[in-house]
């Protein structure tokens, strides 16, 4: 950004044949042109102090503002005032953006001075400087309060007022195209700078999650092989008596406080999850086109990196079926850690409540099923679009309640892999690393335990939904 300002100041210096300086509206120095003149008066005390201390005194500021530069829309000529240390006449080019003065370009004036045409061209460059200053000012603006108010409002007039406040704070950006991101879990309540990732218009932290992604079936026998539930002598990869994977890390869910909080994927006050993973991060990212989501995906990657990428210390594991150790899922290929849910693009900010539901749901789905992440667009999570809309802690159906207990982890895992593979025994046995007869034995045990008939479509649907929901 500094180099951009310097280039534009040099452009004005070349246009007008005089060294220029750029100051912000508080008379703080931003950039200045080279001084190669032998004329000692080219560096009067005011100009020297501005360059050496990078600011002007309040008296100098008041002197120049007395010539109307804060209201001017074109070049202002200011006469010399030796008593004030201003030894040379000056030209001030107000730097404005959408009617607001953001800074000033200063040049020493001489007789006859620049032509009207050159001054007009210099003002066009000043307009470009104004756009840069406006972008920088907007980038530095902390809109976390306004964004958080929208995402946590209960609805009705409170939501409408929060949206109106955010729209005002965003200015013209409010009517543009955006994608809302949910980064979860986020390490702590602090909100990072919007400069953390390109294209970010606003960031805020929110309570997270409404309920923990937990291992609903702690224990189990490890990946592949015959386990105790198969009636064999071996107890799986860990051997007889080995600790069951995830048993110590199993946690119970908790519900958010406050009406409507669960629908938005938020935890209520005091609903701190085990391990301290109590926050998520919302990010509103500007897009140029709904068909070009690259800015949102780039921001998602940067923010995930800023969060640490991997699982935070002490965070509860995602749901596992005892296949690859706590925190992994077969085929995921990476540890479950921070994920990013990405909502569908929207124009304007009036529908941010629905966008947040999408982003938070996509993040929950990626935490529950890491193969969907680490960056999960809402459109890509498939059936989890429906599953995440269920209440935060739905009771297990009585038909599958016994299956969803620690004692039957391996049976639950077998059933899920079987259903994920569309009931194809060969593919399922290969995925589990077991013999077909072992698979048939386990499936018969699942049927006996649940009372469901796996040859019936609706029974399969019930079981599959129960297993997927248990991951949430």
N, C-alpha and C positions, 0 to 999 in steps of 0.2 A: 504493500500500500504506500509506504514512504517513497519508493522509487516512482510510483505513478504520479504522486504530487510533484516530485522533483522534475520529472519529464514535462509536466504541464507548465510549471513555472519557467523552465528553460524555453518552452515554446513561446510563452508570452514575452520573455526577454528578447528573443530573436525577432518577434513580430514588431516590437516597439523600439528596438535598438537601445534598451536600457536594462540594467539589472533589476530584477523584480524580487520581492519577498512575499511570502504567503503566511498570513496569520489567521488563527481561528477567531471566532467572534469575541473571545475573551482576551484577544491580543497576545496569544501564545504563538510563538514561532513554529511553523510547520516545515517550511522549505525556503531556500533563498538562492538567487542566481549568483554566478561568479562575478567578482568585481575586479576588472583588469585595467581600470583607468588610473592615470597618473594624477588626476585631479583630487586633491586632498578633501575638497568639499563634498565629494561623492560619498564620504563616510562621515556624516555629521553625528553628534553625540546620541541622538535618538536612534538612528539606524545602527550605530555601533552597539549600543546597549541591547537593542532587540536581538541582534545576532549573538552577542556574547552571553547574555543571560537567558535568551530564548523567551523573553517576555518584555512588555513595556510597563512603565509605571502607571498608577491610576491617574496621575495628573496628565500624562501624555494621552492616555485613552480618552479622558474627558475633553481634552483639547480637540482631538480629531473628531470625536462624536458630535462636538458642537457644530460641525459643518454638515450634519444631516446624513452621515454615511450609513447609519442604521436603517434609514428609510429609503435611501437612494436605490434606483434600479438601473442606473447607468454610471459612467465615469464621473468622479467628483474631483475637481481641481482645488488644491489647498495651498494657500500662499505660505511662504517662509515666515518663521517667527523666531528670530535669533534669541530673544529673551527666553523662549521655551526650549532652546536647543535644536530647533528645526531650522537648519541653515539653508535648505533648498526647498523650492516649490515641489509639491508632490501631486501625483495622480493616484487616486484610490479607485480600484475596480471592486465594487461590492460582489461578493460570492453568495449567490442565493440559490435556493432550491424550492420550487413551488411556493414562492412568495416569502420564504423565511430566510433571513440573512444568517449565514453560517460562517462567514469569514471575510477576509479582505486581501486583495493583491495590491501591493504598494510599489510605485515606481517614482524615481526622481524625474521631475518635469524640467524641460528646457525650452527655450524659444528657438524655433516656432513650435516644437513639440510634435507628437505623433498626429497623423492625419485622422480625420473622422472615420475613414474606412478601416484603418489599422486598429483604431480603438474598438470599433464594432467587432472586428475579428477577435480581438483580445477578450472582449466580453463573452464571445461564444466559447472560448477556452475556459473562462471563469465559470460558465454554466456547467461544463464538464467537471470542473473541480467541485462545484456544489453538489453534483450527483454523487461523487465519491465521498464527500464529507457526510452527506445524508445517509449513505449506505453504512458508513462507519459508525455514525451515531445510532442508527437503528440496530446495528450488530451489537453495540455495547449496551443497548437498553435491556433491562432486566424485566421481562414480562412473565416471570414465574408465578407471581401472585395472580395475575389475570388468567393465565392458562389453568392454574390449579383451581381457581374459583369455578371455571366452566366445567372442569372434569369432576368436581365434587359436589356441584349444585344438585339439589334434590329434584329439580324440575320446575315447571310453571314459571312464575314471575322471577324467581331467584335465578333460574337458568337464563332467562331472557336478559336480565340485567347483567349477568356475568358475561354473556356473549357480546352485549353492547359495549361493555368496558374493554373487552379484548379487541373488538373491532376498531374501537377508537385508538387504542394503543398501537395496533398494527398499521393504522393508516391505510394507504392504498393497497398494501400487501394483503389486507383482510379479504379482498374480493378475488384474489388470485387462486391458483390451483395449489393444493397442499396434500401431503400424505402425513398421517399421524402415526408415530412409532411408539411402541411400548418396550422399554428395555428392562428386563427382569431376570434375577433380582439386581437391584442397584446398591452398591456398597455405601450405605449411609444416607442421611437426610439432606446432605448438601447438594445444591444444584450447580452443575458445571457451567462454564461460560458457553454462550452460543457459538463462540469461535472454535469450540472443540471439534465441530464437524461442519463442513461447508453446506450452505443452503438452509441452515436451521434458523427459523424465525422466532421460536420461543421454546423454552425448556422448563420443566418443573418436576420435582419429585412428588410421589403420591404413596399412600400406604399400600403395601403389597405383601402377600397376596390375600385374597379372600379366604383361601384355604390352602394348605400346603400340598405340593405334589409329593406324595408319600408312597412308600412301598406297601401296598395293601396286603401283600403276602410275604412277610419277612420269613426268612428261612429258605429251605429248598436244597437242592442237591448239586447245584452248579450246572455248567453247560454240558449237555449230552450225557450219554451213558444211562445205565439202569440205576434207579434210586430205590429207596425203601418202599415208595408207593407202588413200585412195579412188582413187589414181592421178592426181589432179588436180595442177595446177601450184601452187595455193595451199597454204600450210601452216597455214591457219586464222587465227583472230583475231590472233595475234601476228605473223603474216607470216613469210616465210622466214628461218630462222636465229634466230628469237626464242627465248628460254629457255623450256624446256618447264615448264608449271605444276607446281609441287610437286617438281621434280627435286631441288632442293637440300635439301628437307625430308624426303625419304624416310628412314625409319629401319627398322632390323631389330627384330624382336621379341625378347623375352627371357623365360626361363621362371622361375617362382618357385622358391625353395629350400624344401625341407622337404616331406614327404609331406602331401598333402591341401590344400596352400596354394592350388594352382591351382583346386581345386573351390570354394574360398571367394572367389576373385577377389582374392587377396592376393599381393603380391610378397614374396619371401623376403629375408633379410638380404643387404645388398649389391646387391640388384637395383634399382639406381637407374635410372630411365628417362632417356632423353635429354631435355635441357631442364630437368631438375630437378623435374618434376611427379611427386614420389615419394610423395604422400600422398593419402588419401581421408578422408572424415569419416563416421562412423556416428552416427546419431541415433535414439534410441528415443523415440517420440512417443505420448503417451496419447490414446486415442480413447474417445468415449462410445458409439459404435455402429459396427459394421462397415459399415452402409449410409450412414454420414455421415463420409466421409474428409476433410472440410474442414480439421480441425486439422492433419492430416499434410501436406496441400497448402499450407496457409499456412506451416507450419514449413519446408517445402521451399523456398518462395519466399524467406523471410527468410534462410535459411542460404545459398542461392545468392547473394543480394545481399551477404551478409557475406563470401563468397569472392571477390567482385569481379564475378561474373556472366559476364564475357567471358573469353576465353582468356588464361591467365597468360603472362607474358613468357617466351619461349623454349620454350613447350610445343609438342610435336609436333602437326601438324595431324591432323584426323580424315581418314579415307579419302575421297578424292575421285576422280572420274573425269575430271579436267581440265575440268570444265564451267564452274565459276564462280570459279576461282582457289582457291588453297590455303585450306582451312578452311571451304569451303562445299559445299553439295550442291544440285542443281537443285531449286527449289521450297521450300527450307528457309526462306529469307527472313531468316536471321539468321546471324551468325558462330558457328562451333562454339566453345563455351567450357565453363564449368562446367555440369554437368548433375546431376540428382538422380534416382536410381532409388528407387522406392517398392515395398516388399514388400506382399503381401497381409496384411490385419490378422490378428492372432493373439491369443488370450487366454493370459496367462501368459508366462513366459520360457523354458520348456523347449525350444521349437522355434526358438530364435534362429539356430541354425546354418543351417537351411533358409531362414529369413527373410532372412538375410544373403546367401545365394546368390541369392535372387530380387532383392534390392535392388541388389547388385553387378552382376548380369547385366543388369538394366534400365538401369543407368548405362552399362555397356559398350555396350549396344545404342544408346542415345541418343548416345553419343560417335561411334559408327560411322555412325549414320543420324540426323542432327540433326532430321529431320522428326518423330522420335518424342519429342523433348524440347521444351524443356529439362527439364521434369519428366515422368518416364516411369514410370507405374505398371506393375508386372510384368504385370498382366492385359492391358495394351494393346500389348505389343511383338510379338505374333503369332509368326511363325516364329523370331524371335530367342530365344524361350524355349528352343528346341531348339539353335540355332546356338551360343548362349553356353555350352551344356553341353559342347561339344566341347573337346578338349585345347587349352591356351593357344596352341600353335603347331603346328596340324595340318599335315602335309606336303600340298602341293598335289597333287591327283590328276594322274597323268602325262598324262591326256588334255587337261588344261587348263593344264599347266605353261607351255607356250610362250605361251599367250594372256596369262597373268598375269606378263608381263615388261614393263619400261618401254617397249619398242619398240612394243607393241601396246595402249597405253592407250585409244586411240579405239575400237578394235574391242571391247575389254572393256566399255567404257561403252555402246557400241551394243547389245551382247548383253544387258547387264543391263536397259537401258531396254525393249528388245524383250520380255524375259521378264516384267518388271514390268507391262507392258501386255498380258499374256496372249497374246502373239504376234500382236497386231493391228497390221498394217503401217501403216495410216493414222494411228492414234494415235501409234505409235512415231516415224514420220517427222515428225509435227507437233511432238512433244516435243523431238526432236533438231534441228528446223529444217532438215531436209534433204529432198531429193527421194526419192520411193519407189525409184527405180532405184538411187540411191546406197545406200539402206538394203539393197536386195536384194544389191547388190555386196558390201557389208560383211558381211552374214550368210553369204554364200557363202564369203568369206575365213575367217570364224570356223569354218565347217564344215571347210574344208580344213586349217586350222591345228590343229584339235582332233580331227578324225576323227569328230565327233559329228554325228548327223542331227537337225536342229532340228524335224523333223516327228515325231520319236519322243518320247513323254512322258518316258521314263526318262532319255534323253539331255538333254532340257531340264531335268529335275530335277537331274541331276548338275551341269550348267553353272550353273544358278541358285544352287545351294548353294555351289559353289566361289566364285562371284563375291561372294556375301554373306559367306561366311566370310573371304574375303580382307580385308574391311573391318574385321574384328574384331582 
